Amino acid sequence: MPQVDPELFDRGQFQAELALKSSPIAAFKKAIRRARDVLDNRFANGRDIRRLVEDRAWFVDQVLRAAWERFGWSEDADIALLAVGGYGRGELHPYSDIDLLILLDSADHEVFREPIEGFLTLLWDIGLEVGQSVRSVAECAEEARADLTVITNLMESRTIAGPEHLRQRMLEVTSPELMWPSKQFFLAKRQEQKARHAKYNDTEYNLEPNVKGSPGGLRDIQTVLWVARRQFGSLNLHGLVQQGFLVESECSMLASSQEFLWKVRYALHMLAGRAEDRLLFDHQRKIAALLGFEDGDGKLGIERFMQKYYRVVMGVSELSDLINQHFEEVILRAGETGQAQPLNSRFQLRDGYIEVTHPNVFKRTPFAMLEIFVLMAQHPEIKGVRADTIRLLRDSRHLIDDDFRKDIRNTSLFIELFKSSQGIHRNLRRMNRYGILGLYLPEFGQIIGQMQHDLFHIYTVDAHTLNLIKHLRKLKWPELAEKFPLASKLIDKLPKPELIYIAGLYHDIGKGRGGDHSELGAVDAEVFCARHQLPVWDSRLVAWLVQHHLVMSTTAQRKDLSDPQVIYDFARLVGDQTRLDYLYVLTVADINATNPSLWNSWRASLLRQLYTETKRALRRGLENPLDREEQIRQTQSAAIDILVRNGIDQDEAEQLWSQLGDDYFLRHTASDVAWHTEAILQHPAGNDPLVLIKETAQREFEGATQIFIYAPDQHDFFAVTVAAMSQLNLNIHDARIITSTSQFTLDTYIVLDADGGRIGENPARIREIREGLIDALKNPDEYPAIIQRRVPRQLKHFAFPPQVTISNDAQRPVTILELIAPDRPGLLARIGRIFLEFDLSLQNAKIATLGERVEDVFFVTDANNQPLSDPEFCQRLQEAIVSQLSQANGQSPDPTRIRI
């Protein structure tokens, strides 16, 4: 820390200002304000961050000494003011905790009660927020023995004022010889770290990470230093080099990582104006700009900044693992040398960890850098890699070059890993953590730490990719067979399961290059397959899966699965049953690995429906597509069988059906047609609207709630219905709108509760929904107010101009209106009101919410049930939607987002 820094704190000027006024508070506050401005300017001007946090600690020292001196302690008073914790290390960020210990020789606090209270009151009055404790030396020992946090804070202490001998006595009575020996301390700190990591889902890749507490954050670095200090006494990062825990290059990397995280934390505190360690969306863009990350080459500055952050914390995690394994050997197993169990001439096991048999193994046989991971997959009892061997891997990975990548020994080993019966994900993750995977596959190296600034993708690309492979492996777990019955069944039937893992590894590898990542990834996958000498059939399948990995999901969510043409087109793209099986399994894993909140029972049901219908089309033969008339006949015949069994007159049913039109029978199953028909025929004419509610599937983890409404058609029917559903906290995922020739509407809505779950067999909730809808539809003039819920904080940072595209369907007499917009409460109700204002009839809708954005497709006609044909009318409709949704988001409309 600086000895004198008059720009930061001019003691002479400060004393003069104190002398001018009767109260010292104004002088102290002025000094604090001036120091904050000086430090913030130094940060903005690029001052070395290590000096900056030391500057602030030095300044606070001066203020505290000046405040302490005002209370006239005698020179022989047995009381001292100590800095502890982070402040004790001499490191302070703008709003870091200023932890103080007022240390007494005697347990009798009354002697100093009045001056201590005066001192603390002064600190409060001048705006210096401190955390303080008042203890005797003996009380310190008692508290430290019982509390890990207390002993940790006391280890990092400095005397600011008062006699130093008190602190020395406190250190003596809390020494490892008397309490918390290094073994006990290490075990406690390791458990504390595990609990902290679990709080952040055991991943470095949270969208809004905690710079201090998340895995790979500042606390992990400090934990290493605490353990080292307890074992060896006073120690810093360079001390770890002297003790053999780090080499110089690793020490430099850890120091630079700490400095980067310090910069981020300093900026966070400065922008938030408080002690904020969460890297929230509110601050990410501003910090990226402060630290010099700019937009360019297809990447936003915020994405560049976050990629740097993720790579830094991943490196910290890697070194933290290495050092902690060293600690385990030195502290927990000191003097123990377990018996080595040979695995082959290059590797052996010791105490459950794999290690090299000779320090030159990787230099002499570079292929061993891949072999070690294959061995761990083949021997799941292996706990991990010994610390010395991790370091040898790090030191040898520069040997991975083009010749290494082409060597048949290496390509064979890499493919062998994918054929392992277990441990594939675990060891790919290890390869990534130790820097091997990104070097062996340079295209994978490009996506490490790469994030997309949205709420849909909650992991970086590399983390998502490895997470997908993890989900593929989990589909084999018996306990997940109930949640993913079809995928669990299919993955065991795949003829070559290793191919789906390879496709998973490459499915997003083309992201961040500015083109279609599916096309780019397919090219990379072909090159990979050729280099690894996969057979032609295998190579084509892998490349095809990568190229089309999004098609099944988009088809299920955005297209009308009741349309035989949609099924036929998809079946023709897939081509055969084997590809369909692979694609279905990959799609399920991809959705779950992208964002757990994306997978809901309705999505599961849609994917199963698309799979089942496509399987039927493939069995029937692509040369024999099912036409609309045949599908209608099959649906009606099956429905009649059900109705006759239930005692319904066939002639009455067919008379009702004659008014419904073909689309009704294309969009509903035979069981739904029978359900609707029986209820309509039994519903008294002229009464309330008929509202039916039931679950769409019997499977526990699939389906949604179906709401069927039958009532005289009215112009505002859709607008009123969706507004009422919004008020009932229902999320609409599908809408099928039919108007009969007798001017009755038959509308089916597929809904989930606001939390994404099905309504289930909850009588009270079903009654609430039915009564709410009937009341709204009976009184359409009392239009339900569009819900005005607060927009969630995270969504506010992803406002983008709505995009509206209008086009006419080439096969059916409807107009397709596609909307991409930020998700907001009441959005669908706003759209319904606009349709009402423009006199539009809604024929069908596909509703999809993906993270912070909705991607909805509406099939509409004009008041005469004809497609929209007037370009000026379409232009006004688009402008109205963009304007309405932009105002809801607090934006100005952007006409460039309107497309015809």
SULSUL-V162899 format. One record per residue. D_FIRST is the distance of its C-alpha to the first C-alpha in whole Angstrom. Layout:
BEGIN
d_first = [D_FIRST D_FIRST]
END
This chain:
BEGIN
d_first = [0 4 6 9 10 14 15 13 13 16 16 20 21 20 22 25 25 25 28 30 31 32 30 26 26 26 24 21 22 22 19 18 20 19 15 17 19 16 14 18 19 16 17 20 19 18 14 13 12 10 7 9 9 5 6 9 8 6 10 12 10 12 15 16 15 18 20 20 21 24 26 26 26 27 26 27 27 27 24 21 18 16 14 16 16 14 12 12 10 7 9 11 14 16 18 17 18 16 18 18 20 22 23 26 28 32 33 35 32 35 34 30 32 32 29 27 29 28 25 25 27 25 22 25 27 24 23 20 22 20 22 23 25 26 27 28 27 31 30 27 29 32 30 28 31 33 30 28 25 25 24 22 20 20 19 16 15 13 14 13 16 19 20 19 22 23 20 21 25 24 23 26 28 27 26 28 31 32 31 30 31 29 32 33 29 29 33 32 28 31 33 31 30 33 34 31 32 36 35 34 37 35 35 32 34 34 35 32 30 27 24 23 26 28 29 27 24 20 22 24 21 19 22 23 19 21 24 23 20 24 26 24 21 17 17 15 17 18 19 22 23 23 25 27 27 25 26 24 25 25 21 21 23 21 17 19 21 18 16 20 20 16 18 21 20 18 21 23 21 21 25 26 24 24 22 24 24 27 28 31 34 33 29 30 32 29 26 28 29 25 24 27 30 33 37 39 41 43 39 37 34 33 35 33 30 31 32 29 27 30 30 26 27 30 28 26 29 30 27 27 31 31 28 30 33 31 30 34 35 33 32 36 38 37 39 42 43 45 49 48 51 52 52 53 53 49 48 48 47 45 44 45 43 44 43 44 46 45 42 43 45 44 44 48 49 46 49 47 44 47 49 46 46 50 50 48 50 53 51 50 49 46 43 41 40 38 34 35 38 36 34 37 38 34 35 38 39 39 42 43 45 48 50 49 49 53 54 56 55 52 53 56 53 51 54 55 52 53 57 55 56 53 49 49 47 44 44 44 41 40 41 39 35 36 36 40 42 40 41 44 45 43 45 43 40 40 40 37 35 37 38 40 39 41 42 45 43 41 39 38 41 41 40 43 45 44 45 48 49 48 50 53 53 53 56 57 56 59 57 57 61 61 59 59 63 64 61 61 64 64 61 63 66 64 66 63 60 57 58 57 53 53 54 51 49 50 51 48 47 48 45 43 45 47 51 52 50 53 55 52 52 55 55 52 54 57 55 54 57 59 56 56 60 61 65 66 66 63 61 63 62 59 58 61 59 55 57 59 56 56 60 61 58 59 63 63 60 62 65 68 69 73 74 75 74 71 71 74 71 68 71 72 68 67 71 71 70 68 65 66 65 62 61 61 59 56 56 56 53 51 52 50 47 46 46 47 48 51 53 56 59 61 59 60 64 64 62 65 68 67 67 70 72 71 72 76 76 75 78 80 79 78 81 82 80 81 82 82 85 85 82 83 86 84 82 85 87 85 84 88 88 86 87 91 90 88 92 91 94 93 95 93 90 91 92 88 87 89 87 84 84 82 79 79 80 78 75 76 76 80 79 77 80 82 80 80 84 85 82 84 87 87 85 87 88 86 84 80 78 78 75 74 71 71 68 69 68 69 66 63 60 62 64 63 65 68 70 73 74 78 79 81 79 78 76 72 73 69 67 68 68 64 63 65 63 60 60 61 58 59 58 61 61 64 67 71 73 77 79 83 86 87 84 82 78 77 73 71 67 65 62 60 58 55 53 54 57 61 62 65 67 66 69 67 65 68 70 67 67 71 71 68 70 73 73 71 73 76 75 73 73 71 68 65 62 60 57 54 51 47 46 43 40 40 43 42 39 42 45 47 50 53 55 59 62 65 68 71 72 74 76 77 77 74 71 68 65 61 58 54 52 49 50 51 53 56 56 59 61 60 62 65 65 65 68 70 69 70 73 72 73 71 72 70 66 63 60 57 53 50 47 46 49 53 56 59 62 65 69 71 74 75 78 81 79 79 75 74 75 74 71 71 71 68 66 66 66 62 61 62 60 57 57 57 54 52 53 52 49 48 48 51 53 53 57 55 55 59 61 65]
END
